[in-house]
């Protein structure tokens, strides 16, 4: 059985709803299943029964050698790289997927509501131009 959707705005709205449901469902699933394990941890320290990750940039020796070889820009670039790589793991990945889903779904919904009148206006303009000749 095939369902026939008559016009383009209705199709775009349906696509928008499907993208929103699937994307937010995936984001919720990732958020539920993910652990916030920091990227690049060298080990863990047990303090008072709580495990804390030991990051390389927590040591003064690591920061000193990074600054010695590349200056302050090297230290900043390393911190930016660690932050950026950390975005694509764990719970932050779920937030990125949710935001991308909302933006994409909103784009389809906007196109469904605003693109059709523009196409109809262009068709009317082209039809009137042919009648004058």
C-alpha positions as CSV (number, residue, x, y, z in Angstrom):
1,X,0.0,0.0,0.0
2,X,1.4,3.3,-1.0
3,X,0.4,6.6,0.5
4,X,0.3,9.5,-2.0
5,X,1.1,13.0,-0.6
6,X,-0.3,15.5,-3.1
7,X,1.8,18.7,-2.7
8,X,5.4,19.6,-2.0
9,X,4.8,21.6,1.2
10,X,3.1,18.7,2.8
11,X,6.0,16.4,1.8
12,X,8.6,18.8,3.2
13,X,6.7,19.1,6.5
14,X,6.5,15.3,6.7
15,X,10.2,15.1,6.1
16,X,10.8,17.7,8.7
17,X,8.8,15.8,11.3
18,X,10.6,12.5,10.5
19,X,14.0,14.1,10.8
20,X,13.0,15.7,14.1
21,X,11.7,12.4,15.6
22,X,14.6,10.3,14.4
23,X,17.3,12.8,15.3
24,X,16.0,13.6,18.8
25,X,15.4,9.9,19.4
26,X,19.0,9.1,18.5
27,X,20.3,12.0,20.6
28,X,18.3,10.8,23.6
29,X,19.6,7.2,23.1
30,X,23.2,8.4,22.9
31,X,22.7,10.7,26.0
32,X,21.3,7.8,28.0
33,X,24.0,5.3,27.0
34,X,27.1,7.6,27.0
35,X,29.5,8.1,29.8
36,X,31.4,11.3,30.2
37,X,34.9,9.8,30.0
38,X,37.4,12.6,29.4
39,X,39.4,12.3,26.2
40,X,43.1,11.6,26.7
41,X,43.2,10.7,30.4
42,X,46.5,9.3,31.5
43,X,45.1,7.6,34.5
44,X,42.9,8.1,37.6
45,X,43.6,9.3,41.1
46,X,41.5,8.0,44.0
47,X,40.7,10.7,46.5
48,X,38.2,10.0,49.2
49,X,36.6,7.1,47.3
50,X,36.1,9.2,44.2
51,X,38.1,8.6,41.0
52,X,39.4,11.7,39.3
53,X,41.0,11.5,35.8
54,X,44.5,12.7,35.4
55,X,44.8,14.7,32.3
56,X,48.2,15.5,30.7
57,X,47.6,19.2,30.7
58,X,47.1,19.1,34.5
59,X,50.9,18.6,35.1
60,X,53.2,21.6,35.1
61,X,55.9,19.6,33.4
62,X,53.6,18.9,30.4
63,X,52.6,22.5,30.0
64,X,56.2,23.7,30.4
65,X,57.5,21.4,27.7
66,X,54.6,22.4,25.4
67,X,55.3,26.1,25.9
68,X,59.1,25.5,25.5
69,X,58.6,23.8,22.1
70,X,55.9,25.9,20.6
71,X,55.2,28.9,22.9
72,X,51.8,30.0,24.3
73,X,50.2,29.4,20.9
74,X,51.1,25.7,21.1
75,X,49.5,25.4,24.6
76,X,46.4,27.2,23.4
77,X,46.2,25.0,20.2
78,X,46.6,21.8,22.3
79,X,43.8,23.0,24.6
80,X,41.5,23.8,21.7
81,X,42.3,20.5,20.0
82,X,41.4,18.6,23.2
83,X,38.2,20.6,23.6
84,X,37.2,20.0,20.0
85,X,37.9,16.2,20.1
86,X,35.9,16.0,23.3
87,X,32.8,17.4,21.6
88,X,32.5,14.3,19.5
89,X,32.3,11.9,22.4
90,X,30.0,11.1,25.3
91,X,27.1,13.3,26.3
92,X,28.3,16.3,24.4
93,X,27.8,14.3,21.1
94,X,24.1,13.9,22.0
95,X,23.8,17.7,22.3
96,X,25.5,18.3,19.0
97,X,23.2,15.7,17.3
98,X,20.1,17.3,18.9
99,X,21.1,20.8,17.7
100,X,21.9,19.6,14.2
101,X,18.6,17.8,14.1
102,X,16.7,20.9,15.2
103,X,18.4,23.1,12.6
104,X,18.0,20.6,9.8
105,X,14.3,20.0,10.6
106,X,13.7,23.7,11.0
107,X,15.3,24.3,7.5
108,X,12.9,21.8,5.9
109,X,9.9,23.3,7.8
110,X,10.9,26.8,6.7
111,X,11.2,25.6,3.1
112,X,7.8,24.0,3.3
113,X,6.2,27.3,4.5
114,X,8.1,29.9,2.5
115,X,9.4,28.2,-0.7
116,X,6.1,27.3,-2.2
117,X,4.8,30.9,-2.5
118,X,8.0,31.9,-4.2
119,X,7.7,29.1,-6.7
120,X,4.1,30.0,-7.4
121,X,5.0,33.7,-7.9
122,X,7.7,32.7,-10.4
123,X,5.3,30.5,-12.3
124,X,2.7,33.3,-12.4
125,X,5.4,35.8,-13.6
126,X,6.5,33.4,-16.4
127,X,3.0,32.7,-17.5
128,X,2.1,36.4,-17.7
129,X,5.2,37.1,-19.7
130,X,4.1,34.6,-22.3
131,X,0.7,36.1,-22.7
132,X,2.1,39.6,-23.6
133,X,3.8,38.2,-26.7
